[in-house]
Protein backbone atom coordinates (compact mmCIF):
# COMPACT_ATOMS: atom_id res chain seq x y z
CA UNK A 1 0.00 0.00 0.00
CA UNK A 2 0.94 3.63 -0.42
CA UNK A 3 2.51 5.49 2.49
CA UNK A 4 0.75 8.54 3.94
CA UNK A 5 3.27 10.82 2.17
CA UNK A 6 2.51 9.13 -1.15
CA UNK A 7 -1.22 9.52 -0.56
CA UNK A 8 -0.73 13.25 -0.02
CA UNK A 9 0.94 13.30 -3.44
CA UNK A 10 -2.07 11.40 -4.87
CA UNK A 11 -4.44 13.98 -3.38
CA UNK A 12 -2.44 16.85 -4.89
CA UNK A 13 -2.45 15.13 -8.29
CA UNK A 14 -6.24 14.70 -8.08
CA UNK A 15 -6.56 18.36 -7.13
CA UNK A 16 -4.51 19.48 -10.14
CA UNK A 17 -6.48 17.22 -12.48
CA UNK A 18 -9.78 18.61 -11.16
CA UNK A 19 -8.53 22.16 -11.69
CA UNK A 20 -7.48 21.35 -15.27
CA UNK A 21 -11.01 20.22 -16.20
CA UNK A 22 -12.79 22.90 -14.13
CA UNK A 23 -14.28 20.49 -11.56
CA UNK A 24 -15.15 22.25 -8.29
CA UNK A 25 -14.82 19.22 -5.98
CA UNK A 26 -13.52 15.68 -6.41
CA UNK A 27 -14.33 12.88 -3.98
CA UNK A 28 -13.23 9.34 -3.38
CA UNK A 29 -10.26 9.98 -1.08
CA UNK A 30 -11.98 7.51 1.20
CA UNK A 31 -11.62 4.57 3.59
CA UNK A 32 -14.09 1.92 4.76
CA UNK A 33 -13.08 0.88 8.28
CA UNK A 34 -16.33 -0.10 10.03
CA UNK A 35 -14.91 -3.48 10.97
CA UNK A 36 -11.19 -2.72 11.17
CA UNK A 37 -8.21 -1.14 9.46
CA UNK A 38 -6.10 -2.27 6.55
CA UNK A 39 -2.64 -0.71 6.28
CA UNK A 40 -3.81 1.43 3.38
CA UNK A 41 -6.73 2.74 5.45
CA UNK A 42 -4.42 3.84 8.25
CA UNK A 43 -2.09 5.53 5.76
CA UNK A 44 -4.97 7.40 4.14
CA UNK A 45 -6.40 8.61 7.45
CA UNK A 46 -2.92 9.67 8.56
CA UNK A 47 -2.60 11.65 5.31
CA UNK A 48 -5.94 13.46 5.66
CA UNK A 49 -4.88 16.59 7.61
CA UNK A 50 -2.06 17.40 5.20
CA UNK A 51 -3.89 16.25 2.06
CA UNK A 52 -7.00 18.31 2.79
CA UNK A 53 -5.06 21.38 3.88
CA UNK A 54 -2.85 21.35 0.77
CA UNK A 55 -5.67 20.90 -1.75
CA UNK A 56 -8.67 23.05 -2.66
CA UNK A 57 -10.93 20.50 -4.35
CA UNK A 58 -10.25 17.08 -2.84
CA UNK A 59 -12.94 15.73 -0.49
CA UNK A 60 -12.64 12.73 1.82
CA UNK A 61 -14.97 10.30 3.53
CA UNK A 62 -14.39 7.59 6.13
CA UNK A 63 -17.05 4.99 6.99
CA UNK A 64 -16.56 3.98 10.64
CA UNK A 65 -19.83 2.13 11.34
CA UNK A 66 -22.58 0.05 9.79
CA UNK A 67 -25.67 -1.78 10.94
CA UNK A 68 -24.05 -5.08 9.93
CA UNK A 69 -20.69 -4.45 11.62
CA UNK A 70 -21.37 -2.10 14.54
CA UNK A 71 -19.24 0.94 15.40
CA UNK A 72 -15.45 0.83 15.16
CA UNK A 73 -14.66 2.99 18.18
CA UNK A 74 -10.92 2.91 17.46
CA UNK A 75 -11.72 4.53 14.11
CA UNK A 76 -14.09 7.01 15.77
CA UNK A 77 -11.35 8.03 18.21
CA UNK A 78 -8.82 8.34 15.39
CA UNK A 79 -11.20 10.54 13.38
CA UNK A 80 -11.65 12.86 16.36
CA UNK A 81 -7.88 13.40 16.43
CA UNK A 82 -7.71 13.68 12.63
CA UNK A 83 -10.41 16.36 12.50
CA UNK A 84 -8.63 18.31 15.20
CA UNK A 85 -5.34 18.14 13.27
CA UNK A 86 -6.98 19.11 9.98
CA UNK A 87 -8.60 22.15 11.60
CA UNK A 88 -5.30 23.30 13.08
CA UNK A 89 -3.57 23.02 9.69
CA UNK A 90 -6.13 25.41 8.20
CA UNK A 91 -6.49 27.76 11.17
CA UNK A 92 -6.21 30.80 8.91
CA UNK A 93 -9.35 29.75 7.02
CA UNK A 94 -11.47 28.75 10.04
CA UNK A 95 -10.62 25.03 9.80
CA UNK A 96 -11.68 24.79 6.15
CA UNK A 97 -10.06 21.37 5.64
CA UNK A 98 -12.71 19.83 7.93
CA UNK A 99 -15.47 21.08 5.60
CA UNK A 100 -14.18 18.54 3.06
CA UNK A 101 -14.20 15.55 5.43
CA UNK A 102 -17.26 13.39 6.20
CA UNK A 103 -17.42 10.56 8.75
CA UNK A 104 -20.14 8.04 7.91
CA UNK A 105 -22.24 5.17 9.15
CA UNK A 106 -23.82 2.98 6.44
CA UNK A 107 -22.27 4.91 3.57
CA UNK A 108 -23.93 4.15 0.20
CA UNK A 109 -21.64 3.29 -2.71
CA UNK A 110 -23.19 5.75 -5.16
CA UNK A 111 -23.26 9.16 -3.45
CA UNK A 112 -23.03 12.05 -5.95
CA UNK A 113 -23.15 14.82 -3.32
CA UNK A 114 -19.92 16.32 -2.00
CA UNK A 115 -18.15 16.08 0.34
CA UNK A 116 -19.14 12.44 0.89
CA UNK A 117 -19.23 11.39 -2.77
CA UNK A 118 -17.30 8.31 -3.78
CA UNK A 119 -17.60 5.34 -6.13
CA UNK A 120 -17.93 2.10 -4.18
CA UNK A 121 -16.39 -1.28 -4.91
CA UNK A 122 -19.64 -2.57 -6.41
CA UNK A 123 -19.94 0.27 -8.91
CA UNK A 124 -18.91 0.20 -12.60
CA UNK A 125 -15.64 1.74 -13.74
CA UNK A 126 -17.46 4.85 -14.92
CA UNK A 127 -21.07 5.87 -14.33
CA UNK A 128 -23.30 8.95 -14.24
CA UNK A 129 -24.92 9.44 -10.83
CA UNK A 130 -27.07 12.57 -10.59
CA UNK A 131 -27.86 14.59 -7.50
CA UNK A 132 -31.03 16.66 -7.83
CA UNK A 133 -31.90 19.47 -5.48
CA UNK A 134 -34.91 21.71 -5.29
CA UNK A 135 -35.66 23.22 -1.86
CA UNK A 136 -36.52 26.54 -3.51
CA UNK A 137 -38.92 24.82 -5.89
CA UNK A 138 -40.62 22.99 -3.01
CA UNK A 139 -40.97 26.21 -0.99
CA UNK A 140 -42.52 28.10 -3.90
CA UNK A 141 -44.97 25.27 -4.53
CA UNK A 142 -46.04 25.30 -0.88
CA UNK A 143 -46.38 29.10 -0.79
CA UNK A 144 -48.51 29.17 -3.95
CA UNK A 145 -50.73 26.34 -2.76
CA UNK A 146 -51.30 27.84 0.69
CA UNK A 147 -52.06 31.24 -0.79
CA UNK A 148 -54.69 29.68 -3.06
CA UNK A 149 -56.04 27.39 -0.35
CA UNK A 150 -55.17 28.57 3.21
CA UNK A 151 -57.05 25.62 4.71
CA UNK A 152 -54.65 22.93 3.43
CA UNK A 153 -53.71 20.42 6.14
CA UNK A 154 -50.43 18.54 6.57
CA UNK A 155 -51.64 15.49 4.68
CA UNK A 156 -52.52 17.62 1.66
CA UNK A 157 -49.24 19.52 1.91
CA UNK A 158 -47.34 16.24 2.05
CA UNK A 159 -49.03 15.20 -1.20
CA UNK A 160 -48.02 18.52 -2.76
CA UNK A 161 -44.37 18.04 -1.75
CA UNK A 162 -44.47 14.50 -3.13
CA UNK A 163 -45.74 15.69 -6.52
CA UNK A 164 -43.12 18.46 -6.62
CA UNK A 165 -40.35 15.97 -5.81
CA UNK A 166 -41.63 13.78 -8.64
CA UNK A 167 -41.24 16.63 -11.13
CA UNK A 168 -37.76 17.63 -9.94
CA UNK A 169 -36.55 14.01 -9.99
CA UNK A 170 -37.98 13.41 -13.46
CA UNK A 171 -36.02 16.36 -14.84
CA UNK A 172 -32.85 15.16 -13.08
CA UNK A 173 -33.16 11.70 -14.54
CA UNK A 174 -33.81 13.00 -18.07
CA UNK A 175 -30.70 15.16 -17.91
CA UNK A 176 -28.62 12.36 -16.37
CA UNK A 177 -29.65 9.86 -19.03
CA UNK A 178 -28.87 12.32 -21.83
CA UNK A 179 -25.42 13.06 -20.37
CA UNK A 180 -24.79 9.32 -20.02
CA UNK A 181 -25.86 8.74 -23.63
CA UNK A 182 -23.56 11.44 -24.97
CA UNK A 183 -20.60 10.25 -22.92
CA UNK A 184 -21.37 6.59 -23.74
CA UNK A 185 -21.26 5.51 -20.08
CA UNK A 186 -23.97 3.80 -17.99
CA UNK A 187 -26.60 5.83 -16.17
CA UNK A 188 -26.48 4.99 -12.47
CA UNK A 189 -28.87 6.61 -10.02
CA UNK A 190 -30.71 9.77 -9.09
CA UNK A 191 -30.08 11.01 -5.55
CA UNK A 192 -33.32 12.69 -4.44
CA UNK A 193 -31.78 14.81 -1.71
CA UNK A 194 -33.05 18.30 -0.97
CA UNK A 195 -29.64 19.97 -0.72
CA UNK A 196 -29.60 23.72 -0.02
CA UNK A 197 -27.06 26.39 -0.92
CA UNK A 198 -26.23 29.67 0.85
CA UNK A 199 -28.25 31.57 -1.79
CA UNK A 200 -31.46 33.29 -0.72
CA UNK A 201 -34.47 31.25 -1.85
CA UNK A 202 -32.58 27.95 -2.01
CA UNK A 203 -33.09 26.89 1.59
CA UNK A 204 -34.49 23.85 3.37
CA UNK A 205 -34.94 26.01 6.46
CA UNK A 206 -37.33 28.33 4.63
CA UNK A 207 -39.65 25.37 3.96
CA UNK A 208 -40.14 25.05 7.73
CA UNK A 209 -41.39 28.64 7.85
CA UNK A 210 -43.67 28.08 4.86
CA UNK A 211 -45.20 25.19 6.80
CA UNK A 212 -45.98 27.25 9.88
CA UNK A 213 -42.96 27.16 12.19
CA UNK A 214 -41.30 30.38 13.32
CA UNK A 215 -37.93 28.83 12.51
CA UNK A 216 -36.28 25.48 12.00
CA UNK A 217 -35.27 24.26 15.43
CA UNK A 218 -38.40 25.17 17.39
CA UNK A 219 -40.61 22.35 18.77
CA UNK A 220 -42.25 20.55 15.89
CA UNK A 221 -39.15 20.69 13.69
CA UNK A 222 -38.35 16.99 13.94
CA UNK A 223 -41.93 16.02 13.02
CA UNK A 224 -41.98 18.44 10.09
CA UNK A 225 -38.62 17.18 8.85
CA UNK A 226 -39.91 13.60 8.98
CA UNK A 227 -42.88 14.64 6.82
CA UNK A 228 -40.61 16.46 4.36
CA UNK A 229 -38.12 13.63 4.08
CA UNK A 230 -40.83 11.01 3.53
CA UNK A 231 -42.67 13.04 0.91
CA UNK A 232 -39.47 13.69 -1.04
CA UNK A 233 -38.62 9.97 -1.05
CA UNK A 234 -42.11 8.93 -2.15
CA UNK A 235 -42.25 11.41 -5.02
CA UNK A 236 -38.73 10.69 -6.19
CA UNK A 237 -39.12 6.92 -6.02
CA UNK A 238 -42.21 7.14 -8.24
CA UNK A 239 -40.27 9.24 -10.78
CA UNK A 240 -37.32 6.87 -11.12
CA UNK A 241 -36.60 3.17 -10.73
CA UNK A 242 -32.92 3.98 -10.16
CA UNK A 243 -32.85 5.90 -6.90
CA UNK A 244 -29.77 5.83 -4.69
CA UNK A 245 -27.20 7.89 -2.87
CA UNK A 246 -28.50 9.63 0.24
CA UNK A 247 -31.99 10.65 -0.95
CA UNK A 248 -33.35 12.82 1.82
CA UNK A 249 -33.46 16.36 3.16
CA UNK A 250 -30.13 17.88 4.18
CA UNK A 251 -29.81 20.28 7.11
CA UNK A 252 -26.25 21.63 6.76
CA UNK A 253 -25.66 24.44 9.21
CA UNK A 254 -23.44 26.68 7.09
CA UNK A 255 -24.64 25.80 3.59
CA UNK A 256 -28.21 26.96 4.23
CA UNK A 257 -28.58 30.69 4.93
CA UNK A 258 -31.84 30.23 6.84
CA UNK A 259 -30.50 27.39 9.03
CA UNK A 260 -27.36 29.41 9.78
CA UNK A 261 -29.53 32.34 10.85
CA UNK A 262 -31.64 30.03 13.05
CA UNK A 263 -28.48 28.99 14.89
CA UNK A 264 -27.43 32.64 15.31
CA UNK A 265 -30.80 33.49 16.87
CA UNK A 266 -30.64 30.52 19.25
CA UNK A 267 -33.41 28.40 17.71
CA UNK A 268 -30.96 25.60 16.87
CA UNK A 269 -28.46 23.85 19.12
CA UNK A 270 -26.21 20.85 18.62
CA UNK A 271 -28.57 18.55 20.51
CA UNK A 272 -31.62 19.57 18.43
CA UNK A 273 -29.68 19.04 15.22
CA UNK A 274 -28.72 15.56 16.42
CA UNK A 275 -32.36 14.75 17.19
CA UNK A 276 -33.46 15.94 13.76
CA UNK A 277 -30.81 13.81 12.07
CA UNK A 278 -32.68 10.70 13.23
CA UNK A 279 -35.35 11.34 10.57
CA UNK A 280 -33.42 12.83 7.65
CA UNK A 281 -30.24 12.81 5.62
CA UNK A 282 -27.56 12.95 6.54
CA UNK A 283 -26.56 14.07 9.99
CA UNK A 284 -24.54 16.75 11.75
CA UNK A 285 -23.52 18.55 8.59
CA UNK A 286 -21.15 21.55 8.40
CA UNK A 287 -21.29 22.16 12.14
CA UNK A 288 -18.89 24.85 13.35
CA UNK A 289 -17.70 24.21 16.92
CA UNK A 290 -15.43 26.09 19.31
CA UNK A 291 -11.73 25.67 18.57
CA UNK A 292 -11.03 24.31 22.05
CA UNK A 293 -13.37 21.33 21.54
CA UNK A 294 -11.25 18.33 22.46
CA UNK A 295 -10.51 15.44 20.11
CA UNK A 296 -12.28 13.13 22.56
CA UNK A 297 -15.42 15.27 22.51
CA UNK A 298 -15.37 15.37 18.70
CA UNK A 299 -15.09 11.58 18.70
CA UNK A 300 -17.99 11.27 21.16
CA UNK A 301 -20.21 13.49 18.99
CA UNK A 302 -19.33 11.29 16.01
CA UNK A 303 -20.10 8.15 18.03
CA UNK A 304 -23.55 9.46 18.96
CA UNK A 305 -24.37 10.21 15.34
CA UNK A 306 -23.06 6.83 14.20
CA UNK A 307 -25.30 5.13 16.77
CA UNK A 308 -28.36 6.83 15.27
CA UNK A 309 -27.45 5.44 11.86
CA UNK A 310 -26.56 1.95 13.05
CA UNK A 311 -29.68 1.43 15.16
CA UNK A 312 -32.05 2.96 12.61
CA UNK A 313 -30.46 1.21 9.62
CA UNK A 314 -29.93 4.51 7.83
CA UNK A 315 -27.02 6.59 6.60
CA UNK A 316 -25.74 9.19 9.03
CA UNK A 317 -22.64 11.34 8.85
CA UNK A 318 -20.81 14.23 10.45
CA UNK A 319 -18.88 17.20 9.11
CA UNK A 320 -17.57 18.79 12.28
CA UNK A 321 -15.39 21.89 12.11
CA UNK A 322 -13.65 22.95 15.35
CA UNK A 323 -12.72 26.52 14.39
CA UNK A 324 -9.24 27.35 15.74
CA UNK A 325 -9.14 30.39 18.00
CA UNK A 326 -12.87 31.04 17.94
CA UNK A 327 -15.62 30.52 20.49
CA UNK A 328 -19.35 29.80 20.63
CA UNK A 329 -21.44 32.61 19.19
CA UNK A 330 -18.75 33.84 16.81
CA UNK A 331 -18.96 33.40 13.04
CA UNK A 332 -16.94 30.98 10.90
CA UNK A 333 -16.52 31.87 7.22
CA UNK A 334 -15.84 29.16 4.63
CA UNK A 335 -16.80 30.87 1.38
CA UNK A 336 -18.59 29.83 -1.79
CA UNK A 337 -21.09 26.99 -1.53
CA UNK A 338 -19.76 26.15 1.95
CA UNK A 339 -21.17 29.41 3.33
CA UNK A 340 -20.76 30.65 6.89
CA UNK A 341 -22.02 29.52 10.28
CA UNK A 342 -22.49 30.61 13.86
CA UNK A 343 -20.27 28.50 16.11
CA UNK A 344 -22.42 26.30 18.34
CA UNK A 345 -21.55 25.68 21.99
CA UNK A 346 -20.60 22.17 23.09
CA UNK A 347 -21.95 21.11 26.46
CA UNK A 348 -19.54 19.24 28.77
CA UNK A 349 -16.47 19.47 26.55
CA UNK A 350 -13.95 16.92 27.78
CA UNK A 351 -16.46 14.79 29.67
CA UNK A 352 -16.29 11.81 27.29
CA UNK A 353 -12.56 11.10 27.12
CA UNK A 354 -12.58 7.98 29.30
CA UNK A 355 -15.43 6.41 27.33
CA UNK A 356 -13.74 7.07 23.99
CA UNK A 357 -10.47 5.74 25.37
CA UNK A 358 -11.99 2.29 25.92
CA UNK A 359 -11.80 1.63 22.16
CA UNK A 360 -12.83 -1.64 20.56
CA UNK A 361 -15.96 -2.19 18.52
CA UNK A 362 -19.51 -1.60 19.67
CA UNK A 363 -21.25 -4.78 18.44
CA UNK A 364 -23.81 -4.72 15.67
CA UNK A 365 -27.43 -4.49 16.88
CA UNK A 366 -29.80 -7.47 16.69
CA UNK A 367 -31.52 -6.01 13.60
CA UNK A 368 -28.31 -6.71 11.68
CA UNK A 369 -29.39 -10.38 11.54
CA UNK A 370 -31.57 -10.03 8.48
CA UNK A 371 -30.54 -13.08 6.42
C-alpha atoms as one frame of an Amber mdcrd trajectory, in Angstrom:
protein
   0.000   0.000   0.000   0.939   3.628  -0.419   2.509   5.494   2.486   0.750
   8.545   3.939   3.265  10.819   2.166   2.512   9.133  -1.148  -1.218   9.517
  -0.561  -0.731  13.246  -0.018   0.937  13.299  -3.442  -2.070  11.404  -4.866
  -4.442  13.983  -3.381  -2.444  16.850  -4.894  -2.454  15.132  -8.291  -6.236
  14.702  -8.084  -6.563  18.362  -7.130  -4.512  19.477 -10.135  -6.478  17.221
 -12.480  -9.777  18.614 -11.162  -8.528  22.159 -11.694  -7.479  21.348 -15.272
 -11.008  20.223 -16.205 -12.792  22.904 -14.126 -14.284  20.494 -11.562 -15.146
  22.248  -8.287 -14.822  19.221  -5.982 -13.523  15.679  -6.413 -14.334  12.875
  -3.979 -13.230   9.336  -3.377 -10.264   9.978  -1.081 -11.977   7.507   1.196
 -11.620   4.573   3.587 -14.090   1.915   4.761 -13.081   0.883   8.284 -16.327
  -0.098  10.027 -14.910  -3.481  10.973 -11.191  -2.719  11.168  -8.207  -1.138
   9.461  -6.100  -2.271   6.549  -2.645  -0.714   6.278  -3.806   1.429   3.381
  -6.728   2.737   5.451  -4.421   3.844   8.248  -2.092   5.530   5.764  -4.973
   7.401   4.137  -6.401   8.605   7.446  -2.920   9.675   8.563  -2.596  11.650
   5.313  -5.935  13.459   5.664  -4.878  16.587   7.607  -2.056  17.401   5.195
  -3.893  16.250   2.065  -7.004  18.308   2.790  -5.061  21.379   3.884  -2.848
  21.349   0.766  -5.671  20.900  -1.752  -8.670  23.051  -2.660 -10.934  20.500
  -4.348 -10.248  17.075  -2.835 -12.939  15.730  -0.490 -12.640  12.728   1.815
 -14.973  10.301   3.532 -14.392   7.586   6.132 -17.048   4.994   6.995 -16.563
   3.978  10.642 -19.831   2.127  11.341 -22.579   0.049   9.792 -25.674  -1.783
  10.940 -24.053  -5.079   9.926 -20.686  -4.450  11.621 -21.369  -2.102  14.538
 -19.236   0.939  15.395 -15.446   0.828  15.161 -14.663   2.987  18.178 -10.921
   2.914  17.461 -11.723   4.528  14.115 -14.089   7.013  15.772 -11.351   8.031
  18.213  -8.822   8.338  15.390 -11.196  10.538  13.377 -11.646  12.856  16.364
  -7.881  13.405  16.432  -7.714  13.678  12.633 -10.410  16.363  12.495  -8.629
  18.315  15.200  -5.335  18.139  13.274  -6.981  19.105   9.981  -8.597  22.145
  11.601  -5.304  23.305  13.079  -3.567  23.020   9.693  -6.129  25.408   8.200
  -6.490  27.763  11.168  -6.211  30.796   8.907  -9.350  29.754   7.024 -11.466
  28.747  10.037 -10.621  25.034   9.798 -11.682  24.792   6.151 -10.057  21.365
   5.641 -12.713  19.827   7.926 -15.474  21.078   5.601 -14.183  18.540   3.064
 -14.202  15.548   5.432 -17.257  13.388   6.200 -17.417  10.561   8.746 -20.143
   8.043   7.907 -22.238   5.170   9.151 -23.824   2.980   6.442 -22.265   4.908
   3.566 -23.929   4.155   0.197 -21.640   3.286  -2.712 -23.189   5.750  -5.161
 -23.260   9.160  -3.452 -23.031  12.051  -5.947 -23.151  14.824  -3.316 -19.917
  16.320  -2.005 -18.153  16.080   0.336 -19.135  12.437   0.885 -19.232  11.390
  -2.770 -17.298   8.307  -3.784 -17.600   5.340  -6.132 -17.929   2.099  -4.181
 -16.389  -1.285  -4.908 -19.645  -2.574  -6.412 -19.937   0.274  -8.915 -18.914
   0.198 -12.596 -15.642   1.735 -13.736 -17.461   4.852 -14.917 -21.071   5.867
 -14.333 -23.296   8.952 -14.237 -24.917   9.443 -10.833 -27.065  12.566 -10.590
 -27.861  14.593  -7.503 -31.032  16.660  -7.830 -31.898  19.472  -5.483 -34.909
  21.707  -5.285 -35.664  23.223  -1.857 -36.523  26.536  -3.511 -38.925  24.816
  -5.895 -40.615  22.993  -3.005 -40.970  26.206  -0.987 -42.516  28.096  -3.899
 -44.967  25.266  -4.534 -46.045  25.302  -0.877 -46.375  29.095  -0.790 -48.508
  29.171  -3.948 -50.727  26.344  -2.757 -51.304  27.837   0.692 -52.063  31.238
  -0.793 -54.687  29.684  -3.064 -56.045  27.385  -0.348 -55.174  28.567   3.207
 -57.053  25.615   4.710 -54.650  22.926   3.433 -53.711  20.420   6.139 -50.432
  18.539   6.572 -51.641  15.490   4.679 -52.523  17.615   1.663 -49.245  19.519
   1.908 -47.341  16.239   2.051 -49.034  15.198  -1.196 -48.023  18.515  -2.757
 -44.372  18.035  -1.746 -44.470  14.497  -3.135 -45.743  15.692  -6.522 -43.122
  18.458  -6.624 -40.350  15.973  -5.812 -41.629  13.781  -8.640 -41.237  16.632
 -11.131 -37.763  17.626  -9.940 -36.548  14.014  -9.990 -37.981  13.412 -13.464
 -36.020  16.359 -14.840 -32.851  15.164 -13.080 -33.164  11.701 -14.544 -33.815
  13.005 -18.067 -30.696  15.161 -17.905 -28.619  12.357 -16.366 -29.648   9.864
 -19.034 -28.870  12.318 -21.832 -25.418  13.062 -20.366 -24.785   9.320 -20.018
 -25.859   8.740 -23.627 -23.557  11.444 -24.966 -20.600  10.249 -22.918 -21.370
   6.594 -23.738 -21.265   5.506 -20.083 -23.972   3.800 -17.992 -26.596   5.829
 -16.173 -26.484   4.986 -12.468 -28.874   6.611 -10.019 -30.706   9.770  -9.094
 -30.085  11.010  -5.547 -33.322  12.686  -4.435 -31.776  14.807  -1.709 -33.045
  18.301  -0.971 -29.642  19.974  -0.721 -29.599  23.716  -0.020 -27.059  26.395
  -0.923 -26.232  29.673   0.846 -28.254  31.566  -1.792 -31.464  33.287  -0.722
 -34.472  31.249  -1.847 -32.583  27.952  -2.011 -33.088  26.890   1.592 -34.491
  23.848   3.366 -34.936  26.005   6.460 -37.332  28.326   4.632 -39.646  25.369
   3.958 -40.144  25.049   7.735 -41.386  28.636   7.852 -43.667  28.079   4.863
 -45.204  25.191   6.796 -45.978  27.249   9.881 -42.956  27.162  12.188 -41.300
  30.383  13.324 -37.929  28.827  12.514 -36.282  25.480  11.996 -35.269  24.260
  15.435 -38.401  25.166  17.389 -40.606  22.352  18.772 -42.254  20.546  15.893
 -39.147  20.689  13.695 -38.355  16.985  13.942 -41.931  16.019  13.017 -41.985
  18.439  10.091 -38.622  17.181   8.855 -39.906  13.597   8.983 -42.875  14.639
   6.822 -40.614  16.463   4.358 -38.118  13.632   4.083 -40.826  11.010   3.534
 -42.675  13.039   0.912 -39.472  13.690  -1.045 -38.615   9.968  -1.051 -42.105
   8.929  -2.149 -42.248  11.410  -5.018 -38.728  10.687  -6.186 -39.121   6.922
  -6.023 -42.210   7.138  -8.244 -40.272   9.241 -10.780 -37.320   6.872 -11.118
 -36.596   3.166 -10.729 -32.924   3.976 -10.157 -32.849   5.904  -6.897 -29.774
   5.833  -4.690 -27.197   7.892  -2.867 -28.500   9.628   0.243 -31.989  10.654
  -0.951 -33.353  12.816   1.820 -33.464  16.356   3.163 -30.125  17.876   4.179
 -29.808  20.276   7.114 -26.245  21.633   6.756 -25.659  24.438   9.210 -23.438
  26.679   7.086 -24.640  25.796   3.586 -28.214  26.965   4.229 -28.577  30.689
   4.933 -31.837  30.228   6.841 -30.503  27.395   9.031 -27.358  29.407   9.782
 -29.532  32.337  10.853 -31.644  30.028  13.052 -28.476  28.995  14.887 -27.433
  32.639  15.307 -30.799  33.485  16.865 -30.638  30.515  19.251 -33.406  28.398
  17.709 -30.958  25.604  16.871 -28.460  23.854  19.117 -26.211  20.849  18.617
 -28.572  18.552  20.512 -31.624  19.571  18.428 -29.679  19.040  15.220 -28.718
  15.565  16.417 -32.359  14.752  17.187 -33.461  15.940  13.755 -30.814  13.812
  12.071 -32.682  10.703  13.226 -35.348  11.339  10.565 -33.417  12.827   7.645
 -30.244  12.808   5.619 -27.560  12.954   6.540 -26.559  14.067   9.992 -24.541
  16.749  11.751 -23.516  18.546   8.591 -21.152  21.547   8.395 -21.290  22.157
  12.139 -18.890  24.849  13.350 -17.701  24.208  16.917 -15.426  26.095  19.311
 -11.735  25.671  18.572 -11.028  24.306  22.046 -13.373  21.331  21.541 -11.247
  18.327  22.459 -10.514  15.436  20.106 -12.279  13.127  22.560 -15.415  15.274
  22.509 -15.372  15.372  18.703 -15.095  11.580  18.703 -17.987  11.274  21.158
 -20.212  13.493  18.987 -19.327  11.294  16.007 -20.101   8.151  18.030 -23.547
   9.459  18.965 -24.373  10.212  15.335 -23.057   6.830  14.205 -25.302   5.126
  16.771 -28.358   6.832  15.272 -27.451   5.439  11.857 -26.564   1.946  13.053
 -29.679   1.429  15.159 -32.052   2.963  12.609 -30.459   1.214   9.617 -29.931
   4.512   7.826 -27.022   6.587   6.603 -25.743   9.189   9.026 -22.639  11.341
   8.850 -20.810  14.226  10.454 -18.881  17.196   9.106 -17.569  18.785  12.278
 -15.386  21.887  12.115 -13.646  22.949  15.345 -12.719  26.518  14.392  -9.242
  27.349  15.745  -9.137  30.386  18.001 -12.873  31.035  17.936 -15.622  30.525
  20.492 -19.354  29.800  20.634 -21.440  32.612  19.194 -18.749  33.845  16.815
 -18.955  33.395  13.041 -16.943  30.983  10.897 -16.515  31.866   7.223 -15.843
  29.155   4.629 -16.805  30.867   1.384 -18.586  29.828  -1.792 -21.090  26.991
  -1.527 -19.757  26.152   1.949 -21.166  29.405   3.330 -20.763  30.650   6.885
 -22.022  29.524  10.282 -22.486  30.614  13.860 -20.266  28.502  16.106 -22.425
  26.297  18.336 -21.552  25.678  21.986 -20.597  22.174  23.095 -21.946  21.110
  26.460 -19.544  19.236  28.767 -16.474  19.472  26.550 -13.952  16.915  27.781
 -16.461  14.788  29.667 -16.293  11.814  27.289 -12.565  11.101  27.118 -12.585
   7.983  29.302 -15.430   6.409  27.330 -13.742   7.070  23.988 -10.469   5.737
  25.373 -11.988   2.291  25.922 -11.797   1.632  22.163 -12.833  -1.644  20.564
 -15.959  -2.187  18.518 -19.510  -1.598  19.667 -21.251  -4.782  18.439 -23.812
  -4.720  15.668 -27.426  -4.493  16.883 -29.804  -7.467  16.688 -31.523  -6.007
  13.598 -28.311  -6.713  11.684 -29.387 -10.377  11.544 -31.575 -10.025   8.476
 -30.538 -13.082   6.422
